[in-house]
């Protein structure tokens, strides 16, 4: 009788540990997804700003070239 209750106790402890590990792993995965999405968004925004600055620089050169000609 004592061995059965010990086995049940061990099974419950093992189950709780397993569930805790799975919940932790799911949380880490979700955090990585959020960080990746944020990083991609920042890269897109930075790329857009750089493209806008490049276009402005090109327009300035075009205007100066027209003045010279």
C-alpha positions as CSV (number, residue, x, y, z in Angstrom):
1,X,0.0,0.0,0.0
2,X,2.8,2.3,0.9
3,X,4.7,1.6,-2.4
4,X,1.5,2.4,-4.4
5,X,1.1,5.8,-2.7
6,X,4.8,6.5,-3.3
7,X,4.4,5.7,-7.0
8,X,1.3,7.9,-7.2
9,X,3.1,10.8,-5.4
10,X,6.1,10.4,-7.8
11,X,3.8,10.4,-10.8
12,X,2.1,13.5,-9.6
13,X,5.4,15.3,-9.0
14,X,6.7,14.2,-12.4
15,X,3.6,15.4,-14.1
16,X,3.8,18.8,-12.4
17,X,7.4,19.2,-13.3
18,X,6.7,18.2,-16.9
19,X,3.8,20.6,-17.2
20,X,6.0,23.4,-15.7
21,X,8.7,22.7,-18.2
22,X,6.3,22.7,-21.1
23,X,4.7,26.0,-20.0
24,X,8.2,27.5,-19.6
25,X,9.2,26.4,-23.1
26,X,6.0,27.8,-24.5
27,X,6.7,31.1,-22.8
28,X,10.2,31.3,-24.2
29,X,9.0,30.5,-27.7
30,X,6.3,33.2,-27.5
31,X,8.9,35.7,-26.2
32,X,11.2,34.8,-29.1
33,X,8.4,35.3,-31.6
34,X,7.6,38.8,-30.1
35,X,11.3,39.8,-30.2
36,X,11.6,38.5,-33.8
37,X,8.5,40.4,-34.9
38,X,9.7,43.6,-33.2
39,X,13.1,43.3,-34.8
40,X,11.7,42.7,-38.3
41,X,9.4,45.7,-37.8
42,X,12.3,47.9,-36.8
43,X,14.4,46.7,-39.8
44,X,11.5,47.6,-42.2
45,X,11.1,51.0,-40.6
46,X,14.8,51.7,-40.8
47,X,15.0,50.5,-44.4
48,X,12.1,52.8,-45.3
49,X,13.8,55.8,-43.6
50,X,17.1,55.1,-45.4
51,X,15.2,54.8,-48.7
52,X,13.5,58.1,-48.1
53,X,16.8,59.8,-47.3
54,X,18.4,58.3,-50.4
55,X,15.6,59.6,-52.6
56,X,15.9,63.0,-51.1
57,X,19.7,63.0,-51.8
58,X,19.1,61.9,-55.4
59,X,16.5,64.7,-55.9
60,X,19.0,67.3,-54.5
61,X,21.6,66.1,-57.0
62,X,19.1,66.2,-59.8
63,X,18.2,69.8,-59.0
64,X,21.9,70.8,-58.8
65,X,22.6,69.1,-62.1
66,X,19.7,71.0,-63.7
67,X,21.1,74.3,-62.3
68,X,24.5,73.5,-63.7
69,X,23.2,72.6,-67.2
